Amino acid sequence: MEKYGIEKLDVAKEVIGHITYIENNKLHQKPVIYYNISDLKITKEMEQKFVPMKKREKTQEIEKSRGQGIGD
């Protein structure tokens, strides 16, 4: 969070998850700390860098339909 300059609200709770990965044919688990996005102070500038999922899905659906000759 410090790396990207994202601040958290005072009521933000840390959640610890575990990521499992394979390295040198051995299974490893690493703890990862994350926060609920609603507990973060996201600026408008940061928000504009990300395309909302609904908009992205809609764009993909339109591209698929064009490839199939639907709505052309």
mmCIF file of the N, C-alpha and C atoms, coordinates in Angstrom:
data_MODEL
# 
_entry.id   MODEL 
# 
loop_
_atom_site.group_PDB 
_atom_site.id 
_atom_site.type_symbol 
_atom_site.label_atom_id 
_atom_site.label_alt_id 
_atom_site.label_comp_id 
_atom_site.label_asym_id 
_atom_site.label_entity_id 
_atom_site.label_seq_id 
_atom_site.pdbx_PDB_ins_code 
_atom_site.Cartn_x 
_atom_site.Cartn_y 
_atom_site.Cartn_z 
_atom_site.occupancy 
_atom_site.B_iso_or_equiv 
_atom_site.pdbx_formal_charge 
_atom_site.auth_seq_id 
_atom_site.auth_comp_id 
_atom_site.auth_asym_id 
_atom_site.auth_atom_id 
_atom_site.pdbx_PDB_model_num 
ATOM 1   N N  . MET A 1 1  ? 0.829   -1.173  0.000   1.00 0.00 ? 1  MET A N  1 
ATOM 2   C CA . MET A 1 1  ? 0.000   0.000   0.000   1.00 0.00 ? 1  MET A CA 1 
ATOM 3   C C  . MET A 1 1  ? 0.884   1.251   0.000   1.00 0.00 ? 1  MET A C  1 
ATOM 4   N N  . GLU A 1 2  ? 1.949   1.219   0.755   1.00 0.00 ? 2  GLU A N  1 
ATOM 5   C CA . GLU A 1 2  ? 2.847   2.367   0.789   1.00 0.00 ? 2  GLU A CA 1 
ATOM 6   C C  . GLU A 1 2  ? 3.486   2.577   -0.576  1.00 0.00 ? 2  GLU A C  1 
ATOM 7   N N  . LYS A 1 3  ? 3.762   1.486   -1.252  1.00 0.00 ? 3  LYS A N  1 
ATOM 8   C CA . LYS A 1 3  ? 4.400   1.541   -2.574  1.00 0.00 ? 3  LYS A CA 1 
ATOM 9   C C  . LYS A 1 3  ? 3.564   2.356   -3.560  1.00 0.00 ? 3  LYS A C  1 
ATOM 10  N N  . TYR A 1 4  ? 2.237   2.231   -3.480  1.00 0.00 ? 4  TYR A N  1 
ATOM 11  C CA . TYR A 1 4  ? 1.339   2.907   -4.412  1.00 0.00 ? 4  TYR A CA 1 
ATOM 12  C C  . TYR A 1 4  ? 0.731   4.185   -3.832  1.00 0.00 ? 4  TYR A C  1 
ATOM 13  N N  . GLY A 1 5  ? 1.048   4.509   -2.598  1.00 0.00 ? 5  GLY A N  1 
ATOM 14  C CA . GLY A 1 5  ? 0.536   5.729   -1.982  1.00 0.00 ? 5  GLY A CA 1 
ATOM 15  C C  . GLY A 1 5  ? -0.938  5.663   -1.636  1.00 0.00 ? 5  GLY A C  1 
ATOM 16  N N  . ILE A 1 6  ? -1.447  4.478   -1.351  1.00 0.00 ? 6  ILE A N  1 
ATOM 17  C CA . ILE A 1 6  ? -2.859  4.306   -1.002  1.00 0.00 ? 6  ILE A CA 1 
ATOM 18  C C  . ILE A 1 6  ? -2.990  4.330   0.518   1.00 0.00 ? 6  ILE A C  1 
ATOM 19  N N  . GLU A 1 7  ? -3.864  5.191   0.997   1.00 0.00 ? 7  GLU A N  1 
ATOM 20  C CA . GLU A 1 7  ? -4.101  5.286   2.437   1.00 0.00 ? 7  GLU A CA 1 
ATOM 21  C C  . GLU A 1 7  ? -5.298  4.426   2.813   1.00 0.00 ? 7  GLU A C  1 
ATOM 22  N N  . LYS A 1 8  ? -5.314  3.987   4.072   1.00 0.00 ? 8  LYS A N  1 
ATOM 23  C CA . LYS A 1 8  ? -6.450  3.201   4.558   1.00 0.00 ? 8  LYS A CA 1 
ATOM 24  C C  . LYS A 1 8  ? -7.208  4.001   5.606   1.00 0.00 ? 8  LYS A C  1 
ATOM 25  N N  . LEU A 1 9  ? -8.488  3.710   5.751   1.00 0.00 ? 9  LEU A N  1 
ATOM 26  C CA . LEU A 1 9  ? -9.312  4.359   6.770   1.00 0.00 ? 9  LEU A CA 1 
ATOM 27  C C  . LEU A 1 9  ? -8.894  3.857   8.152   1.00 0.00 ? 9  LEU A C  1 
ATOM 28  N N  . ASP A 1 10 ? -9.235  4.603   9.178   1.00 0.00 ? 10 ASP A N  1 
ATOM 29  C CA . ASP A 1 10 ? -8.872  4.217   10.542  1.00 0.00 ? 10 ASP A CA 1 
ATOM 30  C C  . ASP A 1 10 ? -9.524  2.904   10.962  1.00 0.00 ? 10 ASP A C  1 
ATOM 31  N N  . VAL A 1 11 ? -10.679 2.598   10.392  1.00 0.00 ? 11 VAL A N  1 
ATOM 32  C CA . VAL A 1 11 ? -11.416 1.385   10.774  1.00 0.00 ? 11 VAL A CA 1 
ATOM 33  C C  . VAL A 1 11 ? -11.030 0.171   9.924   1.00 0.00 ? 11 VAL A C  1 
ATOM 34  N N  . ALA A 1 12 ? -10.063 0.329   9.039   1.00 0.00 ? 12 ALA A N  1 
ATOM 35  C CA . ALA A 1 12 ? -9.674  -0.758  8.135   1.00 0.00 ? 12 ALA A CA 1 
ATOM 36  C C  . ALA A 1 12 ? -9.099  -1.934  8.925   1.00 0.00 ? 12 ALA A C  1 
ATOM 37  N N  . LYS A 1 13 ? -9.534  -3.128  8.548   1.00 0.00 ? 13 LYS A N  1 
ATOM 38  C CA . LYS A 1 13 ? -9.041  -4.345  9.198   1.00 0.00 ? 13 LYS A CA 1 
ATOM 39  C C  . LYS A 1 13 ? -8.144  -5.106  8.227   1.00 0.00 ? 13 LYS A C  1 
ATOM 40  N N  . GLU A 1 14 ? -7.014  -5.555  8.737   1.00 0.00 ? 14 GLU A N  1 
ATOM 41  C CA . GLU A 1 14 ? -6.129  -6.385  7.929   1.00 0.00 ? 14 GLU A CA 1 
ATOM 42  C C  . GLU A 1 14 ? -6.708  -7.789  7.848   1.00 0.00 ? 14 GLU A C  1 
ATOM 43  N N  . VAL A 1 15 ? -6.651  -8.366  6.673   1.00 0.00 ? 15 VAL A N  1 
ATOM 44  C CA . VAL A 1 15 ? -7.066  -9.750  6.486   1.00 0.00 ? 15 VAL A CA 1 
ATOM 45  C C  . VAL A 1 15 ? -5.835  -10.494 5.987   1.00 0.00 ? 15 VAL A C  1 
ATOM 46  N N  . ILE A 1 16 ? -5.550  -11.620 6.594   1.00 0.00 ? 16 ILE A N  1 
ATOM 47  C CA . ILE A 1 16 ? -4.385  -12.395 6.174   1.00 0.00 ? 16 ILE A CA 1 
ATOM 48  C C  . ILE A 1 16 ? -4.869  -13.606 5.395   1.00 0.00 ? 16 ILE A C  1 
ATOM 49  N N  . GLY A 1 17 ? -4.418  -13.681 4.156   1.00 0.00 ? 17 GLY A N  1 
ATOM 50  C CA . GLY A 1 17 ? -4.720  -14.821 3.305   1.00 0.00 ? 17 GLY A CA 1 
ATOM 51  C C  . GLY A 1 17 ? -3.433  -15.578 3.044   1.00 0.00 ? 17 GLY A C  1 
ATOM 52  N N  . HIS A 1 18 ? -3.549  -16.741 2.463   1.00 0.00 ? 18 HIS A N  1 
ATOM 53  C CA . HIS A 1 18 ? -2.362  -17.538 2.164   1.00 0.00 ? 18 HIS A CA 1 
ATOM 54  C C  . HIS A 1 18 ? -2.338  -17.866 0.682   1.00 0.00 ? 18 HIS A C  1 
ATOM 55  N N  . ILE A 1 19 ? -1.194  -17.628 0.078   1.00 0.00 ? 19 ILE A N  1 
ATOM 56  C CA . ILE A 1 19 ? -1.001  -17.958 -1.332  1.00 0.00 ? 19 ILE A CA 1 
ATOM 57  C C  . ILE A 1 19 ? -0.148  -19.216 -1.386  1.00 0.00 ? 19 ILE A C  1 
ATOM 58  N N  . THR A 1 20 ? -0.576  -20.159 -2.178  1.00 0.00 ? 20 THR A N  1 
ATOM 59  C CA . THR A 1 20 ? 0.163   -21.400 -2.331  1.00 0.00 ? 20 THR A CA 1 
ATOM 60  C C  . THR A 1 20 ? 0.832   -21.406 -3.694  1.00 0.00 ? 20 THR A C  1 
ATOM 61  N N  . TYR A 1 21 ? 2.087   -21.765 -3.724  1.00 0.00 ? 21 TYR A N  1 
ATOM 62  C CA . TYR A 1 21 ? 2.828   -21.806 -4.982  1.00 0.00 ? 21 TYR A CA 1 
ATOM 63  C C  . TYR A 1 21 ? 3.837   -22.955 -4.948  1.00 0.00 ? 21 TYR A C  1 
ATOM 64  N N  . ILE A 1 22 ? 4.286   -23.350 -6.144  1.00 0.00 ? 22 ILE A N  1 
ATOM 65  C CA . ILE A 1 22 ? 5.268   -24.425 -6.268  1.00 0.00 ? 22 ILE A CA 1 
ATOM 66  C C  . ILE A 1 22 ? 6.594   -23.820 -6.695  1.00 0.00 ? 22 ILE A C  1 
ATOM 67  N N  . GLU A 1 23 ? 7.646   -24.185 -5.978  1.00 0.00 ? 23 GLU A N  1 
ATOM 68  C CA . GLU A 1 23 ? 8.990   -23.737 -6.317  1.00 0.00 ? 23 GLU A CA 1 
ATOM 69  C C  . GLU A 1 23 ? 9.937   -24.909 -6.101  1.00 0.00 ? 23 GLU A C  1 
ATOM 70  N N  . ASN A 1 24 ? 10.724  -25.211 -7.113  1.00 0.00 ? 24 ASN A N  1 
ATOM 71  C CA . ASN A 1 24 ? 11.662  -26.342 -7.048  1.00 0.00 ? 24 ASN A CA 1 
ATOM 72  C C  . ASN A 1 24 ? 10.949  -27.644 -6.674  1.00 0.00 ? 24 ASN A C  1 
ATOM 73  N N  . ASN A 1 25 ? 9.801   -27.868 -7.295  1.00 0.00 ? 25 ASN A N  1 
ATOM 74  C CA . ASN A 1 25 ? 8.985   -29.061 -7.067  1.00 0.00 ? 25 ASN A CA 1 
ATOM 75  C C  . ASN A 1 25 ? 8.539   -29.221 -5.614  1.00 0.00 ? 25 ASN A C  1 
ATOM 76  N N  . LYS A 1 26 ? 8.498   -28.133 -4.871  1.00 0.00 ? 26 LYS A N  1 
ATOM 77  C CA . LYS A 1 26 ? 8.005   -28.161 -3.495  1.00 0.00 ? 26 LYS A CA 1 
ATOM 78  C C  . LYS A 1 26 ? 6.859   -27.169 -3.368  1.00 0.00 ? 26 LYS A C  1 
ATOM 79  N N  . LEU A 1 27 ? 5.881   -27.554 -2.588  1.00 0.00 ? 27 LEU A N  1 
ATOM 80  C CA . LEU A 1 27 ? 4.712   -26.716 -2.362  1.00 0.00 ? 27 LEU A CA 1 
ATOM 81  C C  . LEU A 1 27 ? 4.985   -25.773 -1.188  1.00 0.00 ? 27 LEU A C  1 
ATOM 82  N N  . HIS A 1 28 ? 4.794   -24.474 -1.410  1.00 0.00 ? 28 HIS A N  1 
ATOM 83  C CA . HIS A 1 28 ? 5.032   -23.470 -0.379  1.00 0.00 ? 28 HIS A CA 1 
ATOM 84  C C  . HIS A 1 28 ? 3.767   -22.661 -0.156  1.00 0.00 ? 28 HIS A C  1 
ATOM 85  N N  . GLN A 1 29 ? 3.653   -22.108 1.035   1.00 0.00 ? 29 GLN A N  1 
ATOM 86  C CA . GLN A 1 29 ? 2.533   -21.232 1.353   1.00 0.00 ? 29 GLN A CA 1 
ATOM 87  C C  . GLN A 1 29 ? 3.090   -19.949 1.955   1.00 0.00 ? 29 GLN A C  1 
ATOM 88  N N  . LYS A 1 30 ? 2.561   -18.808 1.496   1.00 0.00 ? 30 LYS A N  1 
ATOM 89  C CA . LYS A 1 30 ? 3.059   -17.515 1.949   1.00 0.00 ? 30 LYS A CA 1 
ATOM 90  C C  . LYS A 1 30 ? 1.879   -16.674 2.434   1.00 0.00 ? 30 LYS A C  1 
ATOM 91  N N  . PRO A 1 31 ? 1.977   -16.076 3.626   1.00 0.00 ? 31 PRO A N  1 
ATOM 92  C CA . PRO A 1 31 ? 0.895   -15.206 4.101   1.00 0.00 ? 31 PRO A CA 1 
ATOM 93  C C  . PRO A 1 31 ? 0.912   -13.872 3.359   1.00 0.00 ? 31 PRO A C  1 
ATOM 94  N N  . VAL A 1 32 ? -0.279  -13.366 3.021   1.00 0.00 ? 32 VAL A N  1 
ATOM 95  C CA . VAL A 1 32 ? -0.416  -12.095 2.317   1.00 0.00 ? 32 VAL A CA 1 
ATOM 96  C C  . VAL A 1 32 ? -1.468  -11.264 3.050   1.00 0.00 ? 32 VAL A C  1 
ATOM 97  N N  . ILE A 1 33 ? -1.122  -10.006 3.322   1.00 0.00 ? 33 ILE A N  1 
ATOM 98  C CA . ILE A 1 33 ? -2.058  -9.106  4.001   1.00 0.00 ? 33 ILE A CA 1 
ATOM 99  C C  . ILE A 1 33 ? -2.818  -8.306  2.951   1.00 0.00 ? 33 ILE A C  1 
ATOM 100 N N  . TYR A 1 34 ? -4.141  -8.228  3.095   1.00 0.00 ? 34 TYR A N  1 
ATOM 101 C CA . TYR A 1 34 ? -4.938  -7.408  2.189   1.00 0.00 ? 34 TYR A CA 1 
ATOM 102 C C  . TYR A 1 34 ? -6.063  -6.733  2.961   1.00 0.00 ? 34 TYR A C  1 
ATOM 103 N N  . TYR A 1 35 ? -6.691  -5.743  2.308   1.00 0.00 ? 35 TYR A N  1 
ATOM 104 C CA . TYR A 1 35 ? -7.764  -4.955  2.912   1.00 0.00 ? 35 TYR A CA 1 
ATOM 105 C C  . TYR A 1 35 ? -8.978  -4.964  1.998   1.00 0.00 ? 35 TYR A C  1 
ATOM 106 N N  . ASN A 1 36 ? -10.157 -4.787  2.588   1.00 0.00 ? 36 ASN A N  1 
ATOM 107 C CA . ASN A 1 36 ? -11.373 -4.616  1.810   1.00 0.00 ? 36 ASN A CA 1 
ATOM 108 C C  . ASN A 1 36 ? -11.256 -3.280  1.077   1.00 0.00 ? 36 ASN A C  1 
ATOM 109 N N  . ILE A 1 37 ? -11.584 -3.246  -0.189  1.00 0.00 ? 37 ILE A N  1 
ATOM 110 C CA . ILE A 1 37 ? -11.405 -2.022  -0.984  1.00 0.00 ? 37 ILE A CA 1 
ATOM 111 C C  . ILE A 1 37 ? -12.218 -0.855  -0.443  1.00 0.00 ? 37 ILE A C  1 
ATOM 112 N N  . SER A 1 38 ? -13.334 -1.129  0.209   1.00 0.00 ? 38 SER A N  1 
ATOM 113 C CA . SER A 1 38 ? -14.144 -0.041  0.769   1.00 0.00 ? 38 SER A CA 1 
ATOM 114 C C  . SER A 1 38 ? -13.476 0.594   1.993   1.00 0.00 ? 38 SER A C  1 
ATOM 115 N N  . ASP A 1 39 ? -12.435 -0.047  2.532   1.00 0.00 ? 39 ASP A N  1 
ATOM 116 C CA . ASP A 1 39 ? -11.695 0.503   3.669   1.00 0.00 ? 39 ASP A CA 1 
ATOM 117 C C  . ASP A 1 39 ? -10.491 1.334   3.236   1.00 0.00 ? 39 ASP A C  1 
ATOM 118 N N  . LEU A 1 40 ? -10.335 1.555   1.934   1.00 0.00 ? 40 LEU A N  1 
ATOM 119 C CA . LEU A 1 40 ? -9.193  2.307   1.414   1.00 0.00 ? 40 LEU A CA 1 
ATOM 120 C C  . LEU A 1 40 ? -9.631  3.664   0.896   1.00 0.00 ? 40 LEU A C  1 
ATOM 121 N N  . LYS A 1 41 ? -8.734  4.618   0.952   1.00 0.00 ? 41 LYS A N  1 
ATOM 122 C CA . LYS A 1 41 ? -8.998  5.955   0.415   1.00 0.00 ? 41 LYS A CA 1 
ATOM 123 C C  . LYS A 1 41 ? -8.492  5.982   -1.026  1.00 0.00 ? 41 LYS A C  1 
ATOM 124 N N  . ILE A 1 42 ? -9.398  5.770   -1.969  1.00 0.00 ? 42 ILE A N  1 
ATOM 125 C CA . ILE A 1 42 ? -9.053  5.745   -3.386  1.00 0.00 ? 42 ILE A CA 1 
ATOM 126 C C  . ILE A 1 42 ? -9.351  7.122   -3.971  1.00 0.00 ? 42 ILE A C  1 
ATOM 127 N N  . THR A 1 43 ? -8.354  7.761   -4.555  1.00 0.00 ? 43 THR A N  1 
ATOM 128 C CA . THR A 1 43 ? -8.552  9.084   -5.148  1.00 0.00 ? 43 THR A CA 1 
ATOM 129 C C  . THR A 1 43 ? -9.196  8.945   -6.523  1.00 0.00 ? 43 THR A C  1 
ATOM 130 N N  . LYS A 1 44 ? -9.784  10.015  -7.020  1.00 0.00 ? 44 LYS A N  1 
ATOM 131 C CA . LYS A 1 44 ? -10.396 10.010  -8.360  1.00 0.00 ? 44 LYS A CA 1 
ATOM 132 C C  . LYS A 1 44 ? -9.349  9.683   -9.415  1.00 0.00 ? 44 LYS A C  1 
ATOM 133 N N  . GLU A 1 45 ? -8.129  10.169  -9.204  1.00 0.00 ? 45 GLU A N  1 
ATOM 134 C CA . GLU A 1 45 ? -7.038  9.917   -10.140 1.00 0.00 ? 45 GLU A CA 1 
ATOM 135 C C  . GLU A 1 45 ? -6.748  8.420   -10.250 1.00 0.00 ? 45 GLU A C  1 
ATOM 136 N N  . MET A 1 46 ? -6.707  7.728   -9.105  1.00 0.00 ? 46 MET A N  1 
ATOM 137 C CA . MET A 1 46 ? -6.477  6.280   -9.096  1.00 0.00 ? 46 MET A CA 1 
ATOM 138 C C  . MET A 1 46 ? -7.652  5.557   -9.730  1.00 0.00 ? 46 MET A C  1 
ATOM 139 N N  . GLU A 1 47 ? -8.851  6.020   -9.410  1.00 0.00 ? 47 GLU A N  1 
ATOM 140 C CA . GLU A 1 47 ? -10.076 5.391   -9.895  1.00 0.00 ? 47 GLU A CA 1 
ATOM 141 C C  . GLU A 1 47 ? -10.140 5.401   -11.419 1.00 0.00 ? 47 GLU A C  1 
ATOM 142 N N  . GLN A 1 48 ? -9.674  6.479   -12.038 1.00 0.00 ? 48 GLN A N  1 
ATOM 143 C CA . GLN A 1 48 ? -9.744  6.616   -13.487 1.00 0.00 ? 48 GLN A CA 1 
ATOM 144 C C  . GLN A 1 48 ? -8.788  5.677   -14.212 1.00 0.00 ? 48 GLN A C  1 
ATOM 145 N N  . LYS A 1 49 ? -7.793  5.154   -13.504 1.00 0.00 ? 49 LYS A N  1 
ATOM 146 C CA . LYS A 1 49 ? -6.832  4.243   -14.124 1.00 0.00 ? 49 LYS A CA 1 
ATOM 147 C C  . LYS A 1 49 ? -7.426  2.859   -14.359 1.00 0.00 ? 49 LYS A C  1 
ATOM 148 N N  . PHE A 1 50 ? -8.507  2.556   -13.664 1.00 0.00 ? 50 PHE A N  1 
ATOM 149 C CA . PHE A 1 50 ? -9.106  1.233   -13.744 1.00 0.00 ? 50 PHE A CA 1 
ATOM 150 C C  . PHE A 1 50 ? -10.454 1.291   -14.446 1.00 0.00 ? 50 PHE A C  1 
ATOM 151 N N  . VAL A 1 51 ? -10.682 0.356   -15.359 1.00 0.00 ? 51 VAL A N  1 
ATOM 152 C CA . VAL A 1 51 ? -11.960 0.263   -16.052 1.00 0.00 ? 51 VAL A CA 1 
ATOM 153 C C  . VAL A 1 51 ? -12.876 -0.596  -15.188 1.00 0.00 ? 51 VAL A C  1 
ATOM 154 N N  . PRO A 1 52 ? -14.066 -0.101  -14.866 1.00 0.00 ? 52 PRO A N  1 
ATOM 155 C CA . PRO A 1 52 ? -14.993 -0.911  -14.074 1.00 0.00 ? 52 PRO A CA 1 
ATOM 156 C C  . PRO A 1 52 ? -15.272 -2.256  -14.755 1.00 0.00 ? 52 PRO A C  1 
ATOM 157 N N  . MET A 1 53 ? -15.405 -3.313  -13.965 1.00 0.00 ? 53 MET A N  1 
ATOM 158 C CA . MET A 1 53 ? -15.609 -4.661  -14.500 1.00 0.00 ? 53 MET A CA 1 
ATOM 159 C C  . MET A 1 53 ? -16.845 -4.738  -15.393 1.00 0.00 ? 53 MET A C  1 
ATOM 160 N N  . LYS A 1 54 ? -17.946 -4.110  -15.004 1.00 0.00 ? 54 LYS A N  1 
ATOM 161 C CA . LYS A 1 54 ? -19.170 -4.166  -15.810 1.00 0.00 ? 54 LYS A CA 1 
ATOM 162 C C  . LYS A 1 54 ? -18.924 -3.579  -17.192 1.00 0.00 ? 54 LYS A C  1 
ATOM 163 N N  . LYS A 1 55 ? -18.236 -2.456  -17.257 1.00 0.00 ? 55 LYS A N  1 
ATOM 164 C CA . LYS A 1 55 ? -17.954 -1.810  -18.532 1.00 0.00 ? 55 LYS A CA 1 
ATOM 165 C C  . LYS A 1 55 ? -17.053 -2.698  -19.389 1.00 0.00 ? 55 LYS A C  1 
ATOM 166 N N  . ARG A 1 56 ? -16.057 -3.320  -18.768 1.00 0.00 ? 56 ARG A N  1 
ATOM 167 C CA . ARG A 1 56 ? -15.136 -4.201  -19.478 1.00 0.00 ? 56 ARG A CA 1 
ATOM 168 C C  . ARG A 1 56 ? -15.885 -5.408  -20.047 1.00 0.00 ? 56 ARG A C  1 
ATOM 169 N N  . GLU A 1 57 ? -16.777 -6.009  -19.241 1.00 0.00 ? 57 GLU A N  1 
ATOM 170 C CA . GLU A 1 57 ? -17.551 -7.164  -19.689 1.00 0.00 ? 57 GLU A CA 1 
ATOM 171 C C  . GLU A 1 57 ? -18.454 -6.787  -20.852 1.00 0.00 ? 57 GLU A C  1 
ATOM 172 N N  . LYS A 1 58 ? -19.079 -5.622  -20.785 1.00 0.00 ? 58 LYS A N  1 
ATOM 173 C CA . LYS A 1 58 ? -19.973 -5.162  -21.841 1.00 0.00 ? 58 LYS A CA 1 
ATOM 174 C C  . LYS A 1 58 ? -19.197 -4.986  -23.147 1.00 0.00 ? 58 LYS A C  1 
ATOM 175 N N  . THR A 1 59 ? -17.998 -4.400  -23.059 1.00 0.00 ? 59 THR A N  1 
ATOM 176 C CA . THR A 1 59 ? -17.155 -4.199  -24.235 1.00 0.00 ? 59 THR A CA 1 
ATOM 177 C C  . THR A 1 59 ? -16.782 -5.535  -24.857 1.00 0.00 ? 59 THR A C  1 
ATOM 178 N N  . GLN A 1 60 ? -16.458 -6.526  -24.036 1.00 0.00 ? 60 GLN A N  1 
ATOM 179 C CA . GLN A 1 60 ? -16.095 -7.847  -24.544 1.00 0.00 ? 60 GLN A CA 1 
ATOM 180 C C  . GLN A 1 60 ? -17.284 -8.503  -25.236 1.00 0.00 ? 60 GLN A C  1 
ATOM 181 N N  . GLU A 1 61 ? -18.495 -8.337  -24.686 1.00 0.00 ? 61 GLU A N  1 
ATOM 182 C CA . GLU A 1 61 ? -19.693 -8.913  -25.296 1.00 0.00 ? 61 GLU A CA 1 
ATOM 183 C C  . GLU A 1 61 ? -19.941 -8.304  -26.667 1.00 0.00 ? 61 GLU A C  1 
ATOM 184 N N  . ILE A 1 62 ? -19.758 -6.996  -26.795 1.00 0.00 ? 62 ILE A N  1 
ATOM 185 C CA . ILE A 1 62 ? -19.962 -6.318  -28.080 1.00 0.00 ? 62 ILE A CA 1 
ATOM 186 C C  . ILE A 1 62 ? -18.955 -6.824  -29.099 1.00 0.00 ? 62 ILE A C  1 
ATOM 187 N N  . GLU A 1 63 ? -17.702 -6.977  -28.696 1.00 0.00 ? 63 GLU A N  1 
ATOM 188 C CA . GLU A 1 63 ? -16.673 -7.469  -29.610 1.00 0.00 ? 63 GLU A CA 1 
ATOM 189 C C  . GLU A 1 63 ? -16.984 -8.889  -30.070 1.00 0.00 ? 63 GLU A C  1 
ATOM 190 N N  . LYS A 1 64 ? -17.476 -9.734  -29.160 1.00 0.00 ? 64 LYS A N  1 
ATOM 191 C CA . LYS A 1 64 ? -17.832 -11.107 -29.520 1.00 0.00 ? 64 LYS A CA 1 
ATOM 192 C C  . LYS A 1 64 ? -18.971 -11.118 -30.530 1.00 0.00 ? 64 LYS A C  1 
ATOM 193 N N  . SER A 1 65 ? -19.999 -10.285 -30.298 1.00 0.00 ? 65 SER A N  1 
ATOM 194 C CA . SER A 1 65 ? -21.158 -10.274 -31.188 1.00 0.00 ? 65 SER A CA 1 
ATOM 195 C C  . SER A 1 65 ? -20.780 -9.756  -32.572 1.00 0.00 ? 65 SER A C  1 
ATOM 196 N N  . ARG A 1 66 ? -19.853 -8.832  -32.655 1.00 0.00 ? 66 ARG A N  1 
ATOM 197 C CA . ARG A 1 66 ? -19.401 -8.334  -33.958 1.00 0.00 ? 66 ARG A CA 1 
ATOM 198 C C  . ARG A 1 66 ? -18.706 -9.432  -34.741 1.00 0.00 ? 66 ARG A C  1 
ATOM 199 N N  . GLY A 1 67 ? -17.956 -10.235 -34.067 1.00 0.00 ? 67 GLY A N  1 
ATOM 200 C CA . GLY A 1 67 ? -17.253 -11.334 -34.719 1.00 0.00 ? 67 GLY A CA 1 
ATOM 201 C C  . GLY A 1 67 ? -18.201 -12.397 -35.249 1.00 0.00 ? 67 GLY A C  1 
ATOM 202 N N  . GLN A 1 68 ? -19.404 -12.478 -34.697 1.00 0.00 ? 68 GLN A N  1 
ATOM 203 C CA . GLN A 1 68 ? -20.388 -13.472 -35.110 1.00 0.00 ? 68 GLN A CA 1 
ATOM 204 C C  . GLN A 1 68 ? -21.388 -12.905 -36.104 1.00 0.00 ? 68 GLN A C  1 
ATOM 205 N N  . GLY A 1 69 ? -21.234 -11.632 -36.473 1.00 0.00 ? 69 GLY A N  1 
ATOM 206 C CA . GLY A 1 69 ? -22.145 -11.019 -37.433 1.00 0.00 ? 69 GLY A CA 1 
ATOM 207 C C  . GLY A 1 69 ? -23.446 -10.545 -36.820 1.00 0.00 ? 69 GLY A C  1 
ATOM 208 N N  . ILE A 1 70 ? -23.511 -10.467 -35.504 1.00 0.00 ? 70 ILE A N  1 
ATOM 209 C CA . ILE A 1 70 ? -24.726 -10.023 -34.824 1.00 0.00 ? 70 ILE A CA 1 
ATOM 210 C C  . ILE A 1 70 ? -24.677 -8.508  -34.694 1.00 0.00 ? 70 ILE A C  1 
ATOM 211 N N  . GLY A 1 71 ? -25.704 -7.835  -35.114 1.00 0.00 ? 71 GLY A N  1 
ATOM 212 C CA . GLY A 1 71 ? -25.800 -6.390  -34.970 1.00 0.00 ? 71 GLY A CA 1 
ATOM 213 C C  . GLY A 1 71 ? -24.935 -5.603  -35.937 1.00 0.00 ? 71 GLY A C  1 
ATOM 214 N N  . ASP A 1 72 ? -24.406 -6.253  -36.980 1.00 0.00 ? 72 ASP A N  1 
ATOM 215 C CA . ASP A 1 72 ? -23.571 -5.546  -37.969 1.00 0.00 ? 72 ASP A CA 1 
ATOM 216 C C  . ASP A 1 72 ? -24.427 -4.872  -39.006 1.00 0.00 ? 72 ASP A C  1 
# 
